[in-house]
Every structure is written in structure tokens, then in C-alpha cells.
Amino acid sequence: MALSSAGIFLRGLLMGAADIVPGVSGGTVAFITGIYDQLLDSIRSFDLEFLARLSRLDIAGAWQHINGRFLLALLLGIATSIFSLAQLVSWVLEHHPVPLWAFFFGLILASALVLLGEVDRWSLPKVVCLLCAGAVALFIALAPVISVEMGVAGVFLAGFLAVCAMILPGISGSFILVLLGMYSTTLVALKSLDLMFILVFVVGAGCGLLCFSRLLHWLLHRFHQGTMAVLTGFLFGSLMVVWPWKRVLEWVEGSDGQLKPAQQFPVSPLDYQIYTGQEPQLWFCLSLMIAGFAIVWLIHAYWRHD
């Protein structure tokens, strides 16, 4: 069934909203809304055949080859969502971080369960893949934040790695930016329209997209079930990144001179109140977790047969 441009644009809005927060990845949204294979095929179409058609000035043929209508509607939706939400998310993250992380937790938990259901006939190797990937993600989540040196190379690398994660159904590009210590910096750049930062980041993202989409396509077609088990394990392990109540173990001075958390450890709501002296907002956070969970579940239920 051919998708309308409006339907593709709406999916792009949802993917952009996912990519701006360290919760559900855009790839997960593409997967649960039924456009993941079409997205990978379109990205992979930027190949020698595409360049050959361009060299012959066969613009219409090149556009059709890459499924241009689909990509244009999707990219417009993603860009609209990212630029409209960057300022809002930045403000909420600064002033109300605990409820926001609670909402993200519900989103990512539901996404993990959706991906879990995509693995058929569980076997010992698949379980091992799941557990190992979960352990790796958990280790990364609890490790100190890496401080990427700013500059052209650092911004390019952040874009390259983030977009690789973005197209994976299971790992958030924003999650990678958090680990690199580049999440807040990127949000500020988007909010202030820092064109140089955005240009370098987009070039890095484009390079990562063209390279990694081919590897991912090969893995999913040759080792689909094992790859899905690994991605699901990563998603479950990364739940600790978005756990709302954390204790800061180590601080680092940011580029603006302000202290920022360099390493955090998940704690219970009661321990959070003891360590920080702040109200854990338990019931409000649980409500937001349920809301985030329900949103992903409803999206999957509505679009899985589209």
C-alpha cells in the first residue's frame, strides 16, 4: 500500500521528535510505523547508478531511483520537528529534568518491548546476543561522559556517530550525544541557529548515514534475528541512561564555566530525595512513564499493518 505524503510527513515528525530526545530513536519510530525497510532502501539508493543518472542530466530518473517523494516528505517532517522542539526540550531539560526523563523512560521501555516481539523462536545464541548487548549498553550508560573536543573534527564525529545510532531501531542518536557530552551543545546550536555548527554536523551525519545504512542493511538481511536481538539488548541496557532519579558521582566544568554531571548512578526515588534534597515527584513521574509507554504502544498498534 502506497503511503500518502501526509502520512510520510507525520512519520517524519515523530522521528524528529524521537531524535531530539535521548529516548526512542528515529529508527525505532520508523520500524514501528512500518517504513523502516523503505527508509534503508532509499538511503542505499544514493549509489553509482544515482550518480550516473545525474551525470546524464536524467533528473527525473535519479529522483525516482532514490524514491525522492518519500525522502523529501520524511526529511521535511524530521526537520520541522527538530527545529520546533529544540528550544522546548532544552528549556524542560534545564528546569524540569526528572519528569522529562520519566517520560523518556516510558518511551524507551515500550520500544524495547516492541522490538523484543520482533525476534522469533528464541534460542540460546539469541539470548546471549541480547544479554551481551544489554551489558555493553549498561556499561556505557554508567561510564563517565566523554568530553569530545569542540571544533570541526569533534562536531563532524558527533554527527557521524549520532546518525549511525539514529537509524538503528534500538539506539537513540541523542543517547550517543549524551555519552559524548555533546547533547546540550547541539541543542543550543539548533536553538541559536549556529549555521557553521549545523553545517559540519549535517555533513558528518550524511557521511555516517551513507556508510552505516549499507552495513545495517547487510546485517539485517543476512543475520536478521541475531541483529534484532542485539539491538533489543542495547535498548534495554540504555534504560539506565533515561532513569529519572540519579545521583551525581562526578562533576566536570563545561565550556560555559558551569559544573555539569560527568558520571551519574541510578538510585531509588527515596535515595534521590536523600542525596539531592529534592522532591522525587514519584506519582507524577510514574504517570509520565505510563503516558510515554502508551504513546509508543498506540503508534505501533495503529501503523504496524499500514
CORGITA-V118535 format. One record per run of one state. SS is the DSSP state (A for helix, B for strand, O for the rest). FROM is the first residue (numbers start at 0). LEN is the number of residues. Records with the same first field share a line. If there is no record, write none. Layout:
SS->FROM-LEN / FROM-LEN
//
This chain:
O->0-4 / 19-6 / 32-3 / 44-3 / 55-3 / 65-2 / 95-1 / 116-7 / 142-9 / 166-6 / 180-2 / 192-2 / 222-1 / 240-5 / 253-5 / 266-2 / 276-5 / 303-3
A->4-15 / 25-7 / 35-9 / 47-8 / 58-7 / 67-28 / 96-20 / 123-19 / 151-15 / 172-8 / 182-10 / 194-28 / 223-17 / 268-8 / 281-22
B->245-8 / 258-8
//
